[in-house]
């Protein structure tokens, strides 16, 4: 997947422990002069809330492609591709002082935003939940979550274990957990916003795929019969 080339450095550099440890590993770097096309996107500090079923920062579900690119102008490092789930715009949050991340904007065939995925600490929910948080914080804030796993091939950047999704379909939000071997626990890899009670594309798969499997509520690991290579 093209997006993985950008995600790999992020996950290998950022350890999902506490914020003090994060700042020790990644010291803020002086920001380079901002080109005119980057001005708006890098001034998002006042609009960084993730609203389940509605928006990520200023970008809303149902917005047009033009609106998405107005808010997040395309830079040289950004990417775009199309697959069975539609078109993806990958905006790289390279000016985030706590470490670069990505915002994935999914567009349907009509060019409208139907799914937004944040894997950057720039954006957070109203409860303060953001990338690299632990599962306990999510479980305390959201009580009606159903768990799933995506049985894709092992990926070292995600701990060589399948991703785990905690989803509230009524609210239109999914929390995606990857595995961090050094801590021997899961951390929040990304937050996905989609239209409530509608379908969505987990990691560009459909939920009708045989790779998409339900697991027990609040589980953070798939059972051995689904992922035998985990043990």
Residue pairs with C-beta under 8 A, 6 or more apart in sequence:
1 203
1 204
2 79
2 81
2 90
3 79
3 81
3 88
3 90
3 102
3 104
4 155
4 157
6 77
6 79
6 90
6 92
6 102
7 102
7 119
7 157
8 157
9 100
10 99
10 100
10 101
10 102
10 119
11 157
11 158
11 178
11 189
12 157
13 25
13 26
13 99
14 22
14 25
14 26
14 99
14 132
15 21
15 22
15 25
15 180
15 182
15 183
16 22
16 132
16 133
16 134
16 180
16 183
16 187
16 188
17 183
22 98
22 99
22 132
23 98
26 98
26 99
28 97
28 98
29 97
31 95
31 97
34 42
34 95
37 73
37 74
37 75
38 73
38 75
38 95
40 70
40 71
40 73
41 71
41 72
41 73
41 91
42 95
44 57
44 58
44 71
44 122
47 57
47 58
48 57
48 122
48 123
48 124
49 55
49 57
49 123
49 124
49 125
49 126
50 56
50 57
50 118
50 123
50 124
50 125
50 126
50 129
50 173
50 191
50 193
51 126
51 193
52 125
52 168
52 171
52 172
52 173
52 193
52 196
53 61
53 171
53 172
53 173
53 193
53 194
53 195
53 196
54 60
54 61
54 172
54 193
55 61
55 116
55 193
56 103
56 116
56 118
56 123
56 191
56 193
57 71
57 122
57 123
58 71
59 67
59 68
59 71
59 72
59 103
59 105
59 113
59 116
60 113
61 113
61 114
61 115
61 116
61 172
61 193
61 194
61 195
62 112
62 113
62 114
63 112
63 113
64 111
64 112
64 113
65 87
65 89
65 107
65 111
65 112
65 113
67 113
68 89
68 105
68 107
68 113
69 89
72 89
72 91
72 103
72 105
74 80
74 89
74 91
75 91
75 92
75 94
77 92
77 94
78 89
78 90
78 91
78 92
79 90
80 87
80 88
80 89
80 90
81 87
81 88
82 88
83 204
84 204
84 206
85 106
85 201
85 204
85 205
85 206
86 106
86 107
86 108
86 109
86 114
86 201
87 106
87 107
87 111
88 104
88 105
88 106
88 107
88 204
89 104
89 105
89 107
90 102
90 103
90 104
90 105
91 102
91 103
91 104
91 105
92 100
92 101
92 102
93 100
93 101
93 102
93 103
93 120
93 122
94 100
96 120
96 121
96 122
98 121
99 121
100 120
101 118
101 119
101 120
101 121
101 122
101 131
102 117
102 119
102 120
103 116
103 117
103 118
103 119
103 120
103 123
104 115
104 116
104 117
104 119
104 190
105 113
105 116
106 113
106 114
106 115
106 116
106 117
106 201
107 113
107 114
108 114
114 194
114 195
114 198
114 200
115 192
115 193
115 194
115 200
115 201
116 192
116 193
116 194
117 190
117 191
117 192
117 193
118 130
118 131
118 190
118 191
118 193
119 131
119 189
119 190
119 191
120 131
121 130
121 131
121 132
123 130
123 191
124 130
125 141
125 173
125 191
127 137
127 141
128 137
129 137
129 138
129 141
129 175
129 188
129 191
130 188
130 191
131 188
131 189
131 190
131 191
132 187
132 188
133 187
133 188
134 185
134 186
134 187
134 188
135 166
135 175
135 177
135 185
135 186
135 187
135 188
135 218
135 220
137 188
138 145
138 166
138 175
138 188
139 145
139 166
139 218
142 166
142 168
142 171
142 173
142 175
144 168
144 170
144 171
145 166
145 167
145 168
145 175
145 217
145 218
146 166
146 167
146 168
146 169
146 214
146 217
147 164
147 165
147 166
147 167
147 214
147 215
147 216
147 217
147 218
147 219
148 164
148 165
148 167
148 202
148 212
148 213
148 214
148 215
149 162
149 163
149 164
149 165
149 212
149 213
149 215
149 222
149 226
149 227
150 162
150 163
150 165
150 202
150 203
150 205
150 211
150 212
150 213
151 162
151 210
151 211
151 212
151 213
151 222
151 226
151 227
152 162
152 163
152 203
152 205
152 211
154 160
154 161
154 229
157 178
158 178
158 179
158 189
159 178
159 179
159 180
159 181
160 179
160 181
161 178
161 179
161 221
161 227
161 230
162 222
162 226
162 227
162 230
163 176
163 177
163 178
163 189
163 202
163 203
164 176
164 177
164 186
164 215
164 219
164 220
164 221
164 222
165 174
165 175
165 176
165 177
165 202
166 174
166 175
166 177
166 218
167 173
167 174
167 175
168 174
169 196
169 197
170 196
170 197
171 196
172 193
172 194
172 195
172 196
172 197
172 198
173 191
173 192
173 193
173 194
174 191
174 192
174 194
174 200
174 202
175 188
175 191
175 192
176 188
176 189
176 190
176 191
176 192
176 202
176 203
177 186
177 187
177 188
177 189
177 220
178 186
178 187
178 189
179 185
179 186
179 187
180 186
180 187
185 220
186 220
186 221
192 200
192 202
194 200
199 206
199 207
200 207
202 212
205 211
205 212
206 212
213 222
213 226
215 222
215 223
215 226
216 223
221 227
221 230
222 230
224 230
224 231
